Amino acid sequence: MLKSALAITLFLGAALAEGRDWPQFRGPEATAIADAAGVPATWSGTQNVAWAIDVPGDGWSAPIVVGDRAFLTTAVPAQPGSSVLRFETHCYDVATGELLWKRSAREGEPREPTHRDNTFASETPVTDGERVYSYFGMNALACYDLSGEPVWQKDLGAYPMDNGWGTSSSPAVADGKLFVQIDNEADSHLVALNTNDGSEAWRVERPGEDSNWSTPVVWNNSQRTELVVGGRTIRSYDLASGEELWSMEIGGRSSATATPIGDVLYVGSEDRSSRGGTAGGLFAVKAGASGAIDVTDPNAEGLAWANLRGAIGIASPLVYDGFIYVPERRGGVVRVHDAATGEQVNRKRLPGGGVFWASPLAIDGRVLVMDEGGKTFVLEPGAELKVLEVNELDGRFWSTPAVVDGALLIRSQRKLYCVRAAGL
């Protein structure tokens, strides 16, 4: 029965996100699946790039798309070389790359430090189709309508992060609430804000959790809709009340975001055993789970499977067409796991591949994996990891691309590219 449910779930995973907006990190349902026809399989600085624009300042936030508009955030020095930053949201015309508007949520020095490789605009904004919510970690949270008019602004406090790494957990939105995961070294908590005015709907303290960088996910399954929040212990909450529904201690470090595909949720964590932590792994949870799930018990209720040797990297795994694609952090290595069992079926070094920070995508029946140096490997889906194309752009890339019909939006640290076939 479980195998049948998983088969249905995996079929759904190949058919999501067709022709829709890209409203959050990793798109609709946070699956990173976009079967949007017409996205070219090849591109370069001179081929199939409709436009490329400079984005002032620095940011690793991913672009999001509503209709014909793309939004991203950036932290811009008030003056060249200044430590005073403007925490800005930019809106662009998808067709031309024209800047339609920009707004600053705050101008001032950052309230907490960040690592030299991180930025002060690493959280991806989110939209409910009526408003855009831009979160800058400890520095600002602002809500705008799609025309750029400010709706409300909120100060969610400032807290130290592990080793001064900074923040990158993006917000999620559903049912009239904005969900913000604020895990840190002093006061970890999860807060739900009413989207109309920013007032607090509920707050849940998260004792035992410290800094992590994953993004909350709204999981719509056949049993209910729930909010899944990462950490060394993955927890699920009721959207209306914040009541905890289930928990699962997975260890390691939580940077990647869970992937909901139908009635199965896939989640992983980094191996931190070499740094005094725990090993992490790769896991699948069934819809309707409750209570504490023991990953060491193969018969645990609510657990589809657990691979305690399947630790992942920073990038969020892609679940597509019956397989899980896991880019390891270094060495250009990608693993493939059977999505029905969690078993590893391949591990391959992609030729010339570098460090993987951006999460992989599935587009038009192809798997895309992009490294920090701007190489995007276009893979044939399946266990073989057959490389179909290797496309290159200039810049440094941590941000996960966004997809709209016929176009791929790729953000480097200081540029935004629109990949689109000539003539479209």
Secondary structure as GFF3:
##gff-version 3
##sequence-region A 1 424
A	DSSP	alpha_helix	2	13	.	.	.	ID=ss1
A	DSSP	three_ten_helix	28	30	.	.	.	ID=ss2
A	DSSP	beta_strand	33	34	.	.	.	ID=ss3
A	DSSP	beta_strand	49	54	.	.	.	ID=ss4
A	DSSP	beta_strand	64	66	.	.	.	ID=ss5
A	DSSP	beta_strand	69	77	.	.	.	ID=ss6
A	DSSP	beta_strand	85	93	.	.	.	ID=ss7
A	DSSP	beta_strand	99	108	.	.	.	ID=ss8
A	DSSP	beta_strand	126	127	.	.	.	ID=ss9
A	DSSP	beta_strand	131	135	.	.	.	ID=ss10
A	DSSP	beta_strand	141	145	.	.	.	ID=ss11
A	DSSP	beta_strand	150	154	.	.	.	ID=ss12
A	DSSP	three_ten_helix	162	164	.	.	.	ID=ss13
A	DSSP	beta_strand	172	174	.	.	.	ID=ss14
A	DSSP	beta_strand	177	182	.	.	.	ID=ss15
A	DSSP	beta_strand	189	194	.	.	.	ID=ss16
A	DSSP	beta_strand	200	205	.	.	.	ID=ss17
A	DSSP	beta_strand	217	220	.	.	.	ID=ss18
A	DSSP	beta_strand	225	229	.	.	.	ID=ss19
A	DSSP	beta_strand	233	238	.	.	.	ID=ss20
A	DSSP	beta_strand	244	249	.	.	.	ID=ss21
A	DSSP	beta_strand	259	261	.	.	.	ID=ss22
A	DSSP	beta_strand	264	269	.	.	.	ID=ss23
A	DSSP	three_ten_helix	273	275	.	.	.	ID=ss24
A	DSSP	beta_strand	281	286	.	.	.	ID=ss25
A	DSSP	beta_strand	291	293	.	.	.	ID=ss26
A	DSSP	beta_strand	303	307	.	.	.	ID=ss27
A	DSSP	beta_strand	318	320	.	.	.	ID=ss28
A	DSSP	beta_strand	323	327	.	.	.	ID=ss29
A	DSSP	beta_strand	333	338	.	.	.	ID=ss30
A	DSSP	beta_strand	344	349	.	.	.	ID=ss31
A	DSSP	beta_strand	361	363	.	.	.	ID=ss32
A	DSSP	beta_strand	366	370	.	.	.	ID=ss33
A	DSSP	beta_strand	375	379	.	.	.	ID=ss34
A	DSSP	beta_strand	387	392	.	.	.	ID=ss35
A	DSSP	beta_strand	402	404	.	.	.	ID=ss36
A	DSSP	beta_strand	407	411	.	.	.	ID=ss37
A	DSSP	beta_strand	415	420	.	.	.	ID=ss38
###
